Amino acid sequence: MIPNDFPLPYPVQFRGSAIARWLLRRMGWRVDFQGLPGLQGVLAVYPHTSNWDFIVLLIVKWSIGIPVRFWGKDSLFRFPVFGHWMRYLGGVPVERTSAKGMVGSTVARMQQARESGEYFWLALAPEGTRKYIPGWRSGFYRTAVQAEVPLALVKVNYVAREVTVRSFLRLSGDEATDFARIAAALDGAVGCRPGNAAPVRLLDASVPRSDTIVK
């Protein structure tokens, strides 16, 4: 059974693009998505092993109509035209050297969104790179735990040509327990380059944990 702490039906629904759904079918891909359980949360996409992931997942995003945010280096938003375009795409400017840090700033924004009833879902690739690394970076996990929002697991399978979003977890803060459930939910995920997929676990403390960010 796929781990899921939020029973159907999900209240947050989207229309999506019929053209994108047609294109996705032409490419031989399908999406298993039935909405979101709340207005705020974190989406963790796995695995991320190729530049093709961006293309496939961008069309998936359009097909289901889900608006998502992503981290971007704050300096990118200082240019008038490019900064506006980044915000239009869903970019969230973050300053790594700020007192709160990337996670703290995002948690504060999610809490503000909750208080005002606004929508805010952050999408991240926990591996943070297309190359093999021995584990996941911690930013997605710390954000979901500290903001007390659902973690949605986006499972990509290049063999079946399927993107599945069916697991929504309430994280306990116990890394061993939470990651055992995450690994179970992502069983069967296959990347475009399978050998580049990181094991589903947090990076060892001896490995630098620079969080996923658009530079």
HUCOR-V817787 format. One record per pair of residues at least 12 apart in sequence whose C-alpha atoms are under 6 Angstrom apart, sorted by the first residue. I is the first residue (numbers start at 1). J is the second residue. Records with the same first field share a line. If there is no record, write none. Layout:
# HUCOR-V817787
I->J ; J
This chain:
# HUCOR-V817787
2->185
3->167 ; 185
4->167 ; 168 ; 169
5->168 ; 169
10->35 ; 36 ; 37
11->37
12->35 ; 36
13->35
14->65
15->65
16->62 ; 63 ; 64 ; 65
17->62 ; 63
20->59 ; 62 ; 63
21->63
29->161 ; 162
30->162
31->162 ; 163 ; 164
32->164
33->165
39->119
40->119 ; 120 ; 121
41->121 ; 149 ; 150
42->121 ; 122 ; 123 ; 151
43->123 ; 151 ; 152 ; 153
44->124 ; 125 ; 153 ; 154
45->125 ; 154
46->155
47->191 ; 197
48->130
49->130 ; 191 ; 193 ; 196 ; 197
50->130
68->90 ; 121 ; 122
69->90 ; 91 ; 122 ; 123
70->91 ; 92 ; 122 ; 123
71->91 ; 92 ; 213
72->91 ; 92 ; 93 ; 213 ; 214
73->93 ; 94 ; 215
74->93 ; 94 ; 95
103->143
107->143 ; 147
128->212
131->196
132->196 ; 197 ; 198
133->198
134->198
135->198 ; 199 ; 201 ; 202 ; 203
136->201 ; 202 ; 203
137->209 ; 211
139->211
150->168 ; 169 ; 170
151->168 ; 169
152->167 ; 168
153->165 ; 167
155->186 ; 189
156->189
157->189 ; 190
158->190 ; 191 ; 192
183->200
